[in-house]
C-alpha cells in the first residue's frame, strides 16, 4: 500500500515503484470511489497520510468532487507531533488513540473514513474498531514496500459483501469483520506413521 499515487509520495525504505496505481484507473474504479464517498463522512488519518493529503487536495483546481468534499469535512489526525495542522477543520488525536476513536464512533455524526494510514489501521484492527474494509487489489507484484496486512496484524475472519472487477483487472471488494478465524483439519485420524514422524521433525526444526 506504499506510495500508490506517485514516485515522491513515500520513497522511504528505498521504495522505487511509487505511482503503481496510475495506469489502472478506469470508470468502474471511479464509480467504486464515488460510492465510498457517497455517504456523509469525516476523515480519520495517520500523520503521514495527513501530510500527503494536506499537500495535495487543497491545491487541486477546478470542481473535483473529492477535493471539494475533503475541504468541508472534519479531519481527525492521529499524531504525536506538536507541529500545527494547517489544513482546514483539523483535530489532533494523541495519547490513548484507540479510546478516543472508540468514543468518536459512539457519537452522533457521519462515518469515519480512513485512507492510507498504515500504522493507524493496525491500531484500528487490533482494537476491533473497523466496521468495513473497502479494498482494491491491483494485478501486479511490487515485491517490497509497506503492507496493509503486515507481520503482526491481528488475525480475524472477513465476510465478503460485494466484489467487482475493473476493465484493467483491479478487484474492488467490500468486507465486514466476521469474528475469530475458525480452524479445522483435513488430516487423517489417527495420523499415519509418516505423518507422526513429519510432525516430530517439524517440532525439532522449530
MARBA-3410 file (N, C-alpha, C, O; in Angstrom, 1 decimal):
206
0.8,-1.2,0.0,0.0,0.0,0.0,0.9,1.3,0.0,0.3,2.4,0.2 ~ 2.2,1.1,-0.2,3.0,2.3,-0.2,3.0,3.1,-1.5,3.2,2.5,-2.6 ~ 2.9,4.4,-1.3,3.0,5.3,-2.5,2.3,4.9,-3.7,2.8,4.8,-4.8 ~ 0.9,4.7,-3.6,0.2,4.4,-4.8,0.0,5.5,-5.8,-0.2,5.3,-7.0 ~ 0.2,6.8,-5.3,-0.2,7.9,-6.1,1.0,8.5,-6.9,0.7,9.3,-7.9
2.2,8.3,-6.6,3.3,8.9,-7.3,4.7,8.6,-6.7,4.8,8.2,-5.6 ~ 5.8,8.7,-7.5,7.1,8.4,-7.1,7.6,9.1,-5.8,8.3,8.5,-5.0 ~ 7.1,10.3,-5.6,7.6,11.1,-4.5,6.6,11.1,-3.3,6.9,11.7,-2.3 ~ 5.6,10.3,-3.4,4.6,10.2,-2.3,5.2,9.6,-1.0,5.0,10.2,0.1 ~ 5.9,8.5,-1.1,6.6,7.9,0.0,7.7,7.0,-0.4,7.5,5.8,-0.6
8.9,7.6,-0.6,10.0,6.7,-1.1,10.8,6.1,0.1,11.9,5.6,-0.1 ~ 10.3,6.2,1.3,11.0,5.7,2.5,11.3,4.2,2.3,10.6,3.5,1.7 ~ 12.5,3.8,2.9,12.9,2.4,2.8,13.4,2.1,1.4,13.6,0.9,1.1 ~ 13.7,3.1,0.6,14.2,2.8,-0.7,13.2,2.3,-1.7,13.5,1.8,-2.7 ~ 11.9,2.6,-1.4,10.8,2.1,-2.3,10.9,3.0,-3.6,10.9,4.2,-3.6
11.0,2.3,-4.8,11.2,2.9,-6.1,10.0,2.8,-7.0,10.1,3.3,-8.2 ~ 8.9,2.2,-6.6,7.8,1.9,-7.5,6.6,2.8,-7.2,5.4,2.4,-7.6 ~ 6.8,4.0,-6.6,5.7,4.8,-6.3,4.9,5.2,-7.6,5.5,5.5,-8.6 ~ 3.6,5.3,-7.5,2.7,5.6,-8.6,2.2,4.4,-9.3,1.8,4.5,-10.5 ~ 2.3,3.2,-8.7,1.9,2.0,-9.3,0.5,1.8,-9.7,0.1,0.9,-10.4
-0.4,2.6,-9.1,-1.8,2.5,-9.5,-2.2,3.4,-10.7,-3.3,3.2,-11.3 ~ -1.3,4.2,-11.2,-1.7,5.3,-12.2,-2.3,4.7,-13.4,-3.3,5.3,-13.9 ~ -1.8,3.7,-14.0,-2.2,3.2,-15.3,-3.4,2.2,-15.2,-3.8,1.7,-16.2 ~ -4.0,2.1,-14.0,-5.1,1.1,-13.8,-6.4,1.8,-13.7,-7.5,1.1,-13.7 ~ -6.5,3.1,-13.5,-7.8,3.8,-13.2,-8.7,3.8,-14.4,-8.2,4.1,-15.5
-10.0,3.5,-14.2,-11.0,3.5,-15.2,-12.3,3.9,-14.6,-12.4,4.2,-13.4 ~ -13.3,3.9,-15.4,-14.7,4.3,-15.0,-15.2,3.5,-13.8,-15.7,4.1,-12.9 ~ -15.2,2.1,-13.9,-15.7,1.3,-12.7,-14.9,1.7,-11.4,-15.6,1.7,-10.4 ~ -13.6,1.9,-11.5,-12.9,2.3,-10.3,-13.4,3.7,-9.8,-13.5,3.9,-8.6 ~ -13.7,4.6,-10.7,-14.2,5.9,-10.3,-15.5,5.8,-9.6,-15.8,6.5,-8.7
-16.4,4.8,-10.1,-17.7,4.6,-9.5,-17.5,4.0,-8.1,-18.2,4.4,-7.2 ~ -16.6,3.1,-8.0,-16.3,2.5,-6.6,-15.9,3.6,-5.6,-16.4,3.6,-4.5 ~ -15.0,4.5,-6.1,-14.6,5.5,-5.2,-15.7,6.5,-4.9,-15.8,7.0,-3.8 ~ -16.5,6.8,-5.9,-17.7,7.7,-5.7,-18.6,7.1,-4.6,-19.1,7.8,-3.8 ~ -18.8,5.8,-4.7,-19.7,5.1,-3.7,-19.0,5.2,-2.3,-19.7,5.4,-1.3
-17.7,5.1,-2.2,-17.0,5.2,-1.0,-17.3,6.6,-0.3,-17.4,6.7,0.9 ~ -17.4,7.6,-1.1,-17.6,9.0,-0.6,-19.0,9.5,-0.6,-19.3,10.6,-0.4 ~ -19.9,8.6,-1.0,-21.3,9.0,-1.2,-22.1,9.3,0.1,-23.0,10.1,0.1 ~ -21.7,8.7,1.2,-22.4,8.9,2.5,-21.6,10.0,3.2,-20.4,10.1,3.0 ~ -22.3,10.7,4.1,-21.6,11.8,4.9,-20.4,11.1,5.7,-20.6,10.0,6.2
-19.3,11.8,5.7,-18.1,11.2,6.3,-17.2,12.3,6.9,-17.3,13.5,6.4 ~ -16.4,12.0,7.9,-15.3,12.7,8.3,-14.0,11.9,8.1,-14.2,10.6,7.9 ~ -12.9,12.5,8.0,-11.6,11.7,7.7,-10.9,11.4,9.0,-10.9,12.3,9.9 ~ -10.4,10.2,9.1,-9.6,9.8,10.2,-8.3,9.3,9.6,-8.2,8.3,8.9 ~ -7.2,10.1,9.9,-5.9,9.9,9.2,-4.7,9.8,10.1,-4.7,10.4,11.2
-3.8,9.0,9.7,-2.5,9.0,10.4,-1.7,10.2,9.9,-2.1,10.9,8.9 ~ -0.7,10.6,10.7,0.0,11.8,10.4,0.6,11.9,9.0,0.5,12.9,8.3 ~ 1.3,10.8,8.6,2.0,10.8,7.3,1.0,11.0,6.1,1.2,11.7,5.2 ~ -0.2,10.2,6.2,-1.2,10.4,5.2,-1.8,11.7,5.2,-2.1,12.3,4.2 ~ -2.0,12.3,6.4,-2.5,13.7,6.5,-1.6,14.6,5.8,-2.0,15.5,5.0
-0.3,14.5,6.0,0.7,15.4,5.3,0.6,15.2,3.8,0.7,16.2,3.1 ~ 0.5,14.0,3.3,0.3,13.8,1.8,-0.9,14.5,1.3,-0.9,15.2,0.3 ~ -2.0,14.3,2.0,-3.3,14.9,1.6,-3.3,16.4,1.7,-3.8,17.1,0.8 ~ -2.7,16.9,2.8,-2.7,18.4,3.0,-1.8,19.1,2.0,-2.0,20.3,1.7 ~ -0.9,18.4,1.4,0.0,19.0,0.4,-0.6,18.8,-1.0,0.0,19.4,-2.0
-1.7,18.1,-1.1,-2.3,17.8,-2.4,-3.7,18.4,-2.6,-3.9,19.3,-3.4 ~ -4.6,17.9,-1.8,-6.0,18.2,-2.0,-6.4,19.7,-1.9,-7.2,20.1,-2.7 ~ -5.9,20.5,-1.0,-6.2,21.9,-1.0,-5.8,22.7,-2.3,-6.3,23.8,-2.5 ~ -4.9,22.1,-3.0,-4.3,22.8,-4.2,-4.9,22.2,-5.5,-4.5,22.7,-6.6 ~ -5.8,21.3,-5.5,-6.4,20.8,-6.7,-7.4,21.8,-7.2,-8.3,22.3,-6.5
-7.2,22.2,-8.4,-8.0,23.3,-9.0,-9.3,22.7,-9.7,-9.3,21.5,-10.1 ~ -10.2,23.5,-10.0,-11.4,23.1,-10.7,-12.5,22.6,-9.7,-12.5,22.9,-8.5 ~ -13.4,21.7,-10.2,-14.5,21.3,-9.5,-14.4,19.8,-9.1,-15.4,19.1,-9.0 ~ -13.2,19.3,-8.8,-13.0,18.0,-8.4,-13.9,17.7,-7.1,-13.7,18.3,-6.1 ~ -14.8,16.7,-7.2,-15.8,16.5,-6.1,-15.1,16.0,-4.8,-15.5,16.3,-3.7
-14.0,15.2,-4.9,-13.3,14.7,-3.8,-12.6,15.9,-3.1,-12.7,16.0,-1.8 ~ -11.9,16.7,-3.8,-11.3,17.9,-3.2,-12.3,18.8,-2.5,-12.0,19.3,-1.4 ~ -13.4,18.9,-3.1,-14.5,19.8,-2.5,-15.0,19.2,-1.2,-15.2,19.9,-0.2 ~ -15.2,17.9,-1.2,-15.8,17.3,0.0,-14.7,17.2,1.1,-15.0,17.4,2.3 ~ -13.4,17.0,0.7,-12.4,16.9,1.7,-12.2,18.3,2.4,-11.9,18.4,3.6
-12.4,19.4,1.7,-12.3,20.7,2.2,-13.3,20.9,3.4,-12.9,21.6,4.4 ~ -14.5,20.4,3.2,-15.5,20.7,4.2,-15.6,19.8,5.4,-16.1,20.2,6.4 ~ -15.0,18.6,5.3,-15.2,17.6,6.4,-14.2,17.9,7.5,-13.2,18.6,7.3 ~ -14.5,17.3,8.7,-13.5,17.4,9.8,-12.5,16.3,9.5,-12.8,15.2,9.1 ~ -11.2,16.7,9.8,-10.1,15.8,9.6,-9.5,15.5,11.0,-8.9,16.3,11.6
-9.7,14.2,11.5,-9.1,13.8,12.7,-7.8,13.2,12.4,-7.7,12.3,11.6 ~ -6.7,13.7,13.0,-5.4,13.3,12.7,-4.7,12.7,13.9,-4.5,13.4,14.9 ~ -4.3,11.4,13.8,-3.6,10.7,14.9,-2.2,11.1,14.8,-1.5,10.8,13.8 ~ -1.6,11.8,15.8,-0.3,12.3,15.7,0.3,12.5,17.1,-0.4,12.9,18.0 ~ 1.6,12.3,17.2,2.3,12.6,18.5,3.1,13.9,18.3,3.8,14.4,19.2
3.1,14.4,17.1,3.9,15.6,16.7,3.2,16.9,17.3,2.0,16.9,17.4 ~ 4.0,17.9,17.6,3.5,19.2,18.1,3.4,20.2,16.9,3.0,21.3,17.1 ~ 3.7,19.7,15.7,3.6,20.6,14.6,2.2,20.9,14.3,1.3,20.1,14.4 ~ 1.9,22.2,13.9,0.5,22.6,13.7,-0.1,21.9,12.5,0.6,21.6,11.5 ~ -1.4,21.6,12.5,-2.2,21.0,11.4,-2.8,22.2,10.6,-3.7,22.9,11.1
-2.2,22.4,9.4,-2.6,23.6,8.7,-3.8,23.5,7.8,-4.3,24.5,7.4 ~ -4.2,22.3,7.5,-5.4,22.1,6.7,-6.6,22.5,7.5,-6.6,22.5,8.7 ~ -7.7,23.0,6.8,-8.9,23.5,7.5,-9.6,22.3,8.2,-9.6,21.2,7.8 ~ -10.2,22.6,9.3,-11.1,21.7,10.1,-10.3,20.5,10.6,-10.8,19.4,10.4 ~ -9.1,20.7,11.1,-8.4,19.5,11.6,-8.4,19.5,13.1,-8.3,20.5,13.8
-8.5,18.2,13.7,-8.4,18.0,15.1,-7.4,16.9,15.4,-7.4,15.8,14.8 ~ -6.4,17.2,16.2,-5.3,16.2,16.5,-5.8,15.3,17.6,-6.5,15.6,18.5 ~ -5.4,14.0,17.4,-5.7,13.0,18.4,-4.4,12.4,18.8,-3.6,11.9,18.0 ~ -4.2,12.4,20.1,-2.9,11.9,20.7,-3.3,11.1,22.0,-4.4,11.1,22.4 ~ -2.3,10.5,22.6,-2.5,9.7,23.8,-3.1,8.4,23.5,-2.7,7.6,22.7
-4.2,8.1,24.3,-4.9,6.8,24.1,-5.8,6.9,22.9,-7.0,7.1,23.0 ~ -5.2,6.7,21.7,-5.9,6.9,20.4,-7.1,6.0,20.3,-8.1,6.4,19.8 ~ -6.9,4.7,20.6,-8.0,3.7,20.5,-9.2,4.1,21.3,-10.3,4.0,20.8 ~ -9.0,4.6,22.5,-10.1,5.0,23.4,-10.8,6.2,22.8,-12.0,6.3,22.8 ~ -10.0,7.2,22.3,-10.6,8.4,21.7,-11.4,8.1,20.4,-12.5,8.6,20.2
-10.9,7.2,19.6,-11.6,6.8,18.4,-12.9,6.0,18.7,-13.9,6.2,18.1 ~ -12.8,5.2,19.7,-14.0,4.4,20.2,-15.1,5.4,20.6,-16.2,5.2,20.3 ~ -14.7,6.4,21.4,-15.7,7.4,21.8,-16.3,8.2,20.6,-17.5,8.4,20.6 ~ -15.4,8.5,19.6,-15.9,9.2,18.4,-16.9,8.3,17.7,-18.0,8.8,17.2 ~ -16.7,7.0,17.6,-17.6,6.1,16.9,-18.9,6.0,17.6,-20.0,5.7,17.0
-19.0,6.3,18.9,-20.2,6.2,19.7,-21.1,7.5,19.6,-22.2,7.5,20.0 ~ -20.4,8.6,19.1,-21.2,9.8,19.0,-22.0,9.9,17.7,-21.8,9.1,16.8 ~ -23.0,10.8,17.7,-23.8,11.0,16.5,-23.0,11.8,15.5,-22.2,12.7,15.9 ~ -23.1,11.4,14.3,-22.3,12.1,13.3,-22.0,11.2,12.1,-22.5,10.1,12.0 ~ -21.3,11.7,11.1,-21.0,11.0,9.9,-20.0,9.8,10.1,-19.4,9.7,11.2
-19.9,9.0,9.1,-18.9,7.9,9.2,-17.5,8.4,9.3,-17.2,9.5,8.9 ~ -16.6,7.7,9.9,-15.2,8.0,9.9,-14.5,7.2,8.8,-14.6,5.9,8.8 ~ -13.9,7.9,7.9,-13.3,7.2,6.7,-11.8,7.4,6.8,-11.3,8.5,6.9 ~ -11.1,6.2,6.7,-9.7,6.2,6.7,-9.1,5.8,5.4,-9.6,4.8,4.8 ~ -8.1,6.5,4.9,-7.4,6.1,3.7,-5.9,6.1,4.0,-5.4,6.8,4.9
-5.1,5.2,3.4,-3.7,5.1,3.7,-3.6,4.7,5.2,-4.2,3.8,5.7 ~ -2.7,5.5,5.9,-2.6,5.5,7.4,-2.3,4.1,7.9,-3.1,3.5,8.7 ~ -1.2,3.5,7.4,-0.9,2.1,7.7,-0.8,1.8,9.2,-1.4,0.8,9.7 ~ -0.1,2.6,9.9,0.1,2.4,11.4,-1.2,2.5,12.1,-1.5,1.8,13.0 ~ -2.0,3.5,11.7,-3.3,3.7,12.3,-4.2,2.5,12.1,-4.9,2.1,13.0
-4.2,2.0,10.9,-5.0,0.8,10.6,-4.7,-0.4,11.4,-5.6,-1.1,11.8 ~ -3.4,-0.5,11.8,-3.0,-1.6,12.6,-3.7,-1.5,14.0,-4.1,-2.4,14.6 ~ -3.7,-0.2,14.5,-4.3,0.1,15.8,-5.8,-0.2,15.7,-6.4,-0.8,16.6 ~ -6.4,0.2,14.6,-7.9,0.1,14.5,-8.2,-1.4,14.4,-9.2,-1.9,15.1 ~ -7.4,-2.2,13.7,-7.7,-3.7,13.6,-7.5,-4.3,15.0,-8.2,-5.2,15.4
-6.4,-3.9,15.7,-6.1,-4.5,17.0,-7.2,-4.3,18.0,-7.5,-5.2,18.8 ~ -7.9,-3.2,17.9,-8.9,-2.9,18.9,-10.4,-3.0,18.3,-11.3,-2.5,18.9 ~ -10.5,-3.7,17.2,-11.8,-4.1,16.6,-12.6,-2.8,16.4,-13.8,-2.7,16.7 ~ -12.0,-1.8,15.7,-12.6,-0.5,15.5,-12.9,-0.3,14.0,-13.3,0.8,13.6 ~ -12.8,-1.3,13.2,-13.1,-1.2,11.8,-14.4,-1.9,11.5,-14.6,-3.1,11.8
-15.4,-1.2,10.9,-16.7,-1.8,10.6,-16.8,-2.3,9.1,-17.5,-3.2,8.8 ~ -15.9,-1.7,8.3,-15.9,-2.1,6.9,-14.6,-1.8,6.2,-14.0,-0.8,6.5 ~ -14.1,-2.8,5.4,-12.9,-2.6,4.6,-13.3,-2.6,3.1,-13.9,-3.5,2.6 ~ -12.8,-1.5,2.5,-13.0,-1.4,1.0,-11.6,-1.5,0.4,-10.8,-0.6,0.5 ~ -11.4,-2.7,-0.2,-10.0,-3.0,-0.7,-10.0,-3.0,-2.2,-10.9,-3.5,-2.9
-8.9,-2.4,-2.8,-8.6,-2.5,-4.2,-7.3,-3.3,-4.4,-6.3,-2.9,-3.9 ~ -7.4,-4.4,-5.0,-6.2,-5.3,-5.3,-5.9,-5.2,-6.7,-6.6,-5.6,-7.6 ~ -4.6,-4.7,-7.0,-4.2,-4.5,-8.3,-3.4,-5.7,-8.9,-2.7,-6.4,-8.1 ~ -3.5,-5.9,-10.2,-2.8,-7.1,-10.7,-1.3,-6.9,-11.0,-0.9,-6.9,-12.1 ~ -0.6,-6.7,-9.9,0.9,-6.6,-10.0,1.5,-7.0,-8.7,0.8,-7.1,-7.7
2.8,-7.3,-8.8,3.6,-7.7,-7.6,4.7,-6.7,-7.4,5.6,-6.5,-8.3 ~ 4.6,-6.0,-6.3,5.6,-5.0,-6.0,6.9,-5.5,-5.4,8.0,-5.0,-5.6 ~ 6.8,-6.6,-4.6,7.9,-7.2,-4.1,8.5,-6.6,-2.8,9.2,-7.3,-2.0 ~ 8.2,-5.3,-2.6,8.7,-4.7,-1.4,7.7,-3.5,-1.0,6.8,-3.3,-1.8 ~ 8.0,-2.9,0.1,7.2,-1.7,0.4,6.2,-2.1,1.6,6.2,-3.2,2.1
5.5,-1.1,2.0,4.6,-1.2,3.2,3.3,-1.9,2.9,2.8,-1.8,1.8 ~ 2.9,-2.8,3.8,1.8,-3.6,3.6,0.6,-3.4,4.5,0.9,-3.0,5.7 ~ -0.6,-3.5,4.1,-1.7,-3.4,4.9,-1.8,-4.5,6.0,-1.8,-4.2,7.2 ~ -1.7,-5.7,5.6,-1.7,-6.9,6.5,-0.3,-7.3,6.7,0.2,-8.4,6.2 ~ 0.5,-6.6,7.4,1.9,-6.8,7.7,2.1,-7.8,8.8,1.1,-8.2,9.5
3.3,-8.3,9.0,3.6,-9.2,10.1,3.2,-8.6,11.4,3.5,-7.4,11.7 ~ 2.4,-9.3,12.2,1.9,-8.8,13.4,0.5,-8.3,13.4,-0.1,-7.9,14.4 ~ -0.1,-8.3,12.2,-1.5,-7.9,12.1,-2.4,-8.8,12.9,-2.1,-10.0,13.0 ~ -3.5,-8.3,13.5,-4.4,-9.0,14.3,-5.2,-10.0,13.4,-5.8,-9.6,12.5 ~ -5.1,-11.3,13.7,-5.9,-12.3,13.0,-7.4,-12.1,13.1,-7.8,-11.7,14.2
-8.1,-12.4,12.1,-9.6,-12.3,12.1,-10.2,-12.7,10.8,-9.5,-12.6,9.7 ~ -11.4,-13.1,10.8,-12.1,-13.5,9.6,-12.8,-12.3,9.0,-13.1,-11.3,9.7 ~ -13.0,-12.3,7.7,-13.8,-11.3,7.0,-14.9,-11.9,6.2,-14.8,-13.0,5.7 ~ -16.0,-11.1,6.0,-17.1,-11.5,5.2,-17.2,-10.6,4.0,-17.3,-9.4,4.1 ~ -17.1,-11.3,2.8,-17.2,-10.5,1.6,-18.6,-10.1,1.3,-19.5,-11.0,1.2
-18.9,-8.8,1.1,-20.3,-8.4,0.9,-20.5,-7.9,-0.5,-21.6,-7.9,-1.0 ~ -19.4,-7.6,-1.2,-19.5,-7.2,-2.7,-18.2,-7.3,-3.3,-17.1,-7.1,-2.7 ~ -18.2,-7.5,-4.6,-16.9,-7.5,-5.4,-17.2,-7.3,-6.8,-18.1,-7.8,-7.4 ~ -16.4,-6.4,-7.4,-16.4,-6.1,-8.9,-15.0,-6.0,-9.4,-14.0,-5.9,-8.6 ~ -14.9,-6.1,-10.7,-13.6,-6.1,-11.3,-13.5,-5.0,-12.4,-14.5,-4.9,-13.2
-12.5,-4.2,-12.4,-12.4,-3.1,-13.3,-12.0,-3.6,-14.7,-11.6,-4.8,-14.8 ~ -12.0,-2.8,-15.7,-11.6,-3.2,-17.0,-10.1,-3.4,-17.1,-9.6,-4.1,-18.0 ~ -9.3,-3.0,-16.1,-7.9,-3.1,-16.0,-7.5,-4.3,-15.1,-6.3,-4.5,-14.8 ~ -8.5,-5.0,-14.6,-8.2,-6.2,-13.7,-8.0,-5.9,-12.2,-7.6,-6.7,-11.5 ~ -8.4,-4.7,-11.8,-8.4,-4.4,-10.4,-9.7,-5.0,-9.7,-10.8,-4.7,-10.1
-9.4,-5.7,-8.6,-10.5,-6.3,-7.9,-10.9,-5.3,-6.8,-10.1,-5.0,-5.9 ~ -12.2,-4.9,-6.8,-12.7,-4.0,-5.8,-13.7,-4.7,-4.9,-14.8,-5.1,-5.3 ~ -13.3,-4.8,-3.6,-14.1,-5.7,-2.7,-14.4,-4.9,-1.5,-13.7,-4.0,-1.0 ~ -15.6,-5.3,-0.9,-16.0,-4.7,0.4,-16.2,-5.9,1.4,-16.9,-6.9,1.1 ~ -15.5,-5.7,2.5,-15.5,-6.8,3.6,-16.0,-6.2,4.9,-15.8,-5.0,5.2
-16.7,-7.0,5.6,-17.1,-6.7,7.0,-16.4,-7.7,8.0,-16.2,-8.9,7.6 ~ -15.9,-7.3,9.1,-15.3,-8.2,10.1,-16.3,-9.3,10.4,-17.5,-9.1,10.6 ~ -15.8,-10.5,10.6,-16.6,-11.7,10.8,-16.1,-12.5,12.0,-16.2,-13.8,12.0 ~ -15.5,-11.9,13.0,-15.1,-12.6,14.2,-13.8,-13.3,14.1,-12.9,-13.0,13.2 ~ -13.6,-14.3,14.9,-12.4,-15.1,15.0,-12.2,-16.0,13.8,-13.3,-16.4,13.2
-11.0,-16.4,13.5,-10.8,-17.4,12.5,-11.1,-18.8,13.0,-10.6,-19.2,14.0 ~ -11.9,-19.5,12.2,-12.3,-20.9,12.6,-11.3,-21.8,11.9,-11.1,-21.7,10.7 ~ -10.7,-22.7,12.6,-9.8,-23.7,12.1,-10.3,-25.1,12.1,-11.2,-25.4,12.9 ~ -9.8,-25.9,11.2,-10.2,-27.3,11.2,-9.0,-28.1,10.6,-7.9,-27.6,10.5 ~ -9.2,-29.4,10.2,-8.1,-30.2,9.8,-8.6,-31.2,8.7,-9.6,-31.8,8.9
-7.8,-31.4,7.7,-8.1,-32.4,6.7,-7.2,-33.6,6.9,-7.2,-34.6,6.1 ~ -6.4,-33.6,8.0,-5.5,-34.7,8.3,-6.3,-36.0,8.6,-7.4,-36.0,9.1 ~ -5.6,-37.1,8.4,-6.1,-38.4,8.7,-6.1,-38.6,10.2,-5.2,-38.1,10.9 ~ -7.2,-39.3,10.7,-7.2,-39.6,12.1,-7.5,-41.1,12.3,-8.5,-41.6,11.7 ~ -6.6,-41.9,12.9,-5.4,-41.4,13.5,-4.3,-41.1,12.4,-4.4,-41.6,11.3
-3.3,-40.2,12.7,-2.3,-39.9,11.7,-1.5,-41.1,11.4,-1.2,-42.0,12.2 ~ -1.0,-41.1,10.1,-0.1,-42.2,9.7,1.2,-42.1,10.4,1.6,-41.1,11.0 ~ 2.0,-43.2,10.3,3.4,-43.2,10.9,4.2,-42.1,10.3,5.0,-41.4,11.0 ~ 4.1,-41.9,9.0,4.8,-40.9,8.3,4.5,-39.5,8.7,5.3,-38.6,8.9 ~ 3.2,-39.3,9.0,2.7,-38.0,9.5,3.2,-37.8,10.9,3.6,-36.6,11.2
3.2,-38.8,11.8,3.7,-38.6,13.1,5.2,-38.2,13.1,5.6,-37.4,13.8 ~ 6.0,-38.9,12.2,7.4,-38.6,12.1,7.6,-37.2,11.5,8.5,-36.5,11.9 ~ 6.8,-36.8,10.5,6.9,-35.5,10.0,6.6,-34.4,11.0,7.4,-33.4,11.1 ~ 5.6,-34.6,11.9,5.3,-33.6,12.9,6.5,-33.5,13.9,6.8,-32.4,14.4 ~ 7.1,-34.6,14.2,8.2,-34.6,15.1,9.4,-33.8,14.5,10.0,-33.1,15.2
9.6,-34.0,13.2,10.7,-33.3,12.6,10.4,-31.8,12.6,11.3,-31.0,12.8 ~ 9.1,-31.4,12.3,8.8,-30.0,12.3,9.0,-29.4,13.7,9.5,-28.3,13.8 ~ 8.6,-30.1,14.7,8.8,-29.6,16.1,10.3,-29.4,16.4,10.7,-28.4,17.1 ~ 11.1,-30.4,16.0,12.6,-30.3,16.3,13.2,-29.2,15.5,14.2,-28.6,15.9 ~ 12.6,-28.8,14.3,13.2,-27.8,13.5,12.8,-26.4,13.9,13.3,-25.4,13.4
11.8,-26.4,14.9,11.4,-25.1,15.4,10.4,-24.4,14.5,9.9,-23.3,14.8
END
